[in-house]
């Protein structure tokens, strides 16, 4: 799962918009789609390290580098890992 939380200001109150993204056929996050989705409105990126459904491990170190490069907050779940 990959979720981006976008913040916008509207009438002195913050409005959040969640965007959900699909995976590639091999269940990995599309790094190009992730990079193109990040913007100055992105406040938070949330993703899973390992899928408890498919067992797919995301390249978490690479994804963290990409997200940090664009200065965004990151939350990821590693609770399905055995390491």
Backbone as CSV, one residue per row, in Angstrom:
resi,resn,N_x,N_y,N_z,CA_x,CA_y,CA_z,C_x,C_y,C_z
1,UNK,0.838,-1.166,0.000,0.000,0.000,0.000,0.883,1.230,0.000
2,UNK,0.558,2.183,-0.826,1.236,3.463,-0.873,0.180,4.547,-0.796
3,UNK,0.283,5.407,0.192,-0.683,6.479,0.384,0.064,7.795,0.489
4,UNK,-0.399,8.799,-0.222,0.132,10.147,-0.078,-0.935,11.013,0.563
5,UNK,-0.550,11.797,1.557,-1.461,12.729,2.200,-1.104,14.110,1.700
6,UNK,-2.051,14.747,1.040,-1.831,16.075,0.498,-2.571,17.089,1.349
7,UNK,-1.932,18.190,1.666,-2.562,19.235,2.456,-2.802,20.465,1.615
8,UNK,-3.964,21.044,1.749,-4.275,22.304,1.089,-4.940,23.205,2.105
9,UNK,-4.846,24.486,1.883,-5.506,25.421,2.795,-6.765,25.951,2.131
10,UNK,-7.811,25.937,2.875,-9.090,26.383,2.358,-9.856,27.028,3.504
11,UNK,-10.092,28.323,3.413,-10.819,29.073,4.444,-10.230,28.883,5.834
12,UNK,-8.942,29.100,5.957,-8.248,29.051,7.240,-8.234,27.672,7.910
13,UNK,-8.629,26.654,7.223,-8.576,25.307,7.814,-7.849,24.380,6.844
14,UNK,-7.140,23.435,7.387,-6.401,22.495,6.549,-7.332,21.390,6.068
15,UNK,-7.217,21.079,4.813,-8.007,20.011,4.210,-7.024,18.948,3.746
16,UNK,-7.284,17.696,4.086,-6.416,16.615,3.668,-7.059,15.807,2.558
17,UNK,-6.243,15.371,1.649,-6.693,14.530,0.550,-5.773,13.317,0.508
18,UNK,-6.339,12.136,0.515,-5.555,10.908,0.439,-5.561,10.407,-0.998
19,UNK,-4.403,10.001,-1.477,-4.299,9.397,-2.797,-3.693,8.010,-2.644
20,UNK,-4.312,7.028,-3.261,-3.839,5.646,-3.202,-3.276,5.279,-4.569
21,UNK,-2.180,4.552,-4.573,-1.525,4.188,-5.823,-1.437,2.686,-5.978
22,UNK,-1.545,2.246,-7.218,-1.449,0.818,-7.516,0.016,0.411,-7.653
23,UNK,0.239,-0.888,-7.597,1.580,-1.442,-7.717,1.843,-1.925,-9.138
24,UNK,3.101,-2.209,-9.416,3.467,-2.853,-10.675,2.968,-4.298,-10.652
25,UNK,3.076,-4.989,-11.766,2.605,-6.376,-11.846,3.320,-7.301,-10.864
26,UNK,4.555,-6.953,-10.478,5.304,-7.774,-9.525,5.079,-7.322,-8.078
27,UNK,4.097,-6.465,-7.856,3.671,-5.948,-6.548,4.641,-4.942,-5.926
28,UNK,5.610,-4.475,-6.707,6.509,-3.448,-6.198,5.957,-2.061,-6.511
29,UNK,6.327,-1.107,-5.680,5.913,0.282,-5.915,6.667,0.805,-7.127
30,UNK,5.949,1.460,-8.024,6.544,2.072,-9.205,7.279,3.337,-8.758
31,UNK,8.615,3.307,-8.756,9.394,4.438,-8.267,9.158,5.693,-9.097
32,UNK,8.993,5.545,-10.408,8.729,6.709,-11.257,7.382,7.340,-10.939
33,UNK,6.379,6.511,-10.690,5.064,7.040,-10.320,5.130,7.737,-8.960
34,UNK,5.910,7.169,-8.035,6.068,7.786,-6.722,6.704,9.156,-6.845
35,UNK,7.796,9.250,-7.590,8.484,10.527,-7.755,7.574,11.559,-8.413
36,UNK,6.853,11.159,-9.435,5.986,12.108,-10.135,4.793,12.528,-9.286
37,UNK,4.410,11.694,-8.319,3.270,12.027,-7.456,3.652,13.001,-6.343
38,UNK,4.936,13.054,-5.981,5.364,13.943,-4.903,5.347,15.396,-5.371
39,UNK,4.839,16.258,-4.525,4.798,17.685,-4.841,4.922,18.484,-3.554
40,UNK,4.898,19.789,-3.672,4.963,20.636,-2.474,3.727,20.467,-1.601
41,UNK,2.665,19.918,-2.145,1.449,19.677,-1.359,1.506,18.369,-0.573
42,UNK,2.454,17.501,-0.901,2.580,16.221,-0.208,3.077,16.463,1.208
43,UNK,2.339,15.994,2.180,2.706,16.168,3.586,3.241,14.884,4.199
44,UNK,2.796,13.741,3.696,3.149,12.467,4.304,3.064,11.359,3.265
45,UNK,4.017,10.441,3.308,3.977,9.247,2.471,3.920,8.051,3.413
46,UNK,2.955,7.177,3.221,2.803,5.980,4.053,2.868,4.753,3.147
47,UNK,3.655,3.766,3.570,3.757,2.550,2.767,4.096,1.356,3.645
48,UNK,3.878,0.166,3.087,4.216,-1.088,3.758,5.567,-1.563,3.269
49,UNK,6.354,-2.131,4.175,7.643,-2.716,3.798,7.430,-4.087,3.174
50,UNK,6.647,-4.924,3.849,6.348,-6.272,3.362,4.838,-6.458,3.335
51,UNK,4.345,-7.009,2.242,2.917,-7.285,2.134,2.595,-8.592,2.841
52,UNK,1.621,-8.567,3.733,1.210,-9.809,4.383,0.337,-10.657,3.460
53,UNK,-0.038,-10.138,2.304,-0.841,-10.895,1.333,0.051,-11.590,0.318
54,UNK,0.999,-10.830,-0.275,1.832,-11.390,-1.343,3.225,-11.801,-0.866
55,UNK,3.669,-11.270,0.282,5.011,-11.539,0.767,6.079,-10.695,0.090
56,UNK,5.658,-9.793,-0.765,6.593,-8.940,-1.494,7.264,-7.949,-0.561
57,UNK,8.588,-7.861,-0.645,9.345,-6.884,0.122,9.664,-5.691,-0.777
58,UNK,9.255,-4.514,-0.343,9.564,-3.302,-1.086,11.032,-2.941,-0.865
59,UNK,11.681,-2.313,-1.855,13.069,-1.857,-1.673,13.067,-0.617,-0.771
60,UNK,12.848,-0.845,0.516,12.557,0.236,1.459,13.685,1.257,1.542
61,UNK,14.936,0.814,1.508,16.045,1.770,1.587,16.030,2.715,0.398
62,UNK,15.780,2.178,-0.775,15.712,3.005,-1.993,14.520,3.963,-1.919
63,UNK,13.371,3.482,-1.488,12.183,4.329,-1.397,12.384,5.445,-0.367
64,UNK,13.015,5.127,0.753,13.295,6.148,1.769,14.196,7.231,1.181
65,UNK,15.214,6.834,0.428,16.098,7.812,-0.201,15.328,8.730,-1.146
66,UNK,14.445,8.144,-1.955,13.660,8.949,-2.894,12.750,9.936,-2.172
67,UNK,12.096,9.456,-1.119,11.157,10.306,-0.388,11.907,11.407,0.365
68,UNK,13.010,11.073,0.993,13.805,12.075,1.715,14.390,13.112,0.768
69,UNK,14.763,12.679,-0.421,15.317,13.595,-1.419,14.327,14.721,-1.725
70,UNK,13.057,14.389,-1.632,12.010,15.374,-1.898,11.467,15.984,-0.611
71,UNK,12.135,15.731,0.506,11.829,16.354,1.806,10.398,16.115,2.277
72,UNK,9.970,14.878,2.272,8.628,14.543,2.735,8.699,13.630,3.958
73,UNK,7.689,13.735,4.799,7.588,12.853,5.961,7.196,11.456,5.479
74,UNK,7.693,10.447,6.173,7.458,9.065,5.776,7.027,8.250,6.977
75,UNK,6.013,7.426,6.778,5.595,6.438,7.767,5.544,5.114,7.027
76,UNK,6.234,4.103,7.569,6.125,2.800,6.928,5.954,1.730,7.977
77,UNK,5.276,0.665,7.576,5.003,-0.446,8.463,5.937,-1.597,8.124
78,UNK,6.637,-2.080,9.133,7.484,-3.253,8.959,7.007,-4.387,9.843
79,UNK,5.766,-4.340,10.279,5.275,-5.301,11.263,5.116,-6.713,10.711
80,UNK,5.127,-6.890,9.404,4.967,-8.224,8.831,6.298,-8.876,8.524
81,UNK,7.402,-8.284,8.965,8.715,-8.849,8.696,9.157,-9.753,9.826
82,UNK,10.057,-10.660,9.525,10.577,-11.542,10.562,11.941,-11.101,11.050
83,UNK,12.530,-10.106,10.390,13.861,-9.615,10.770,13.778,-8.547,11.837
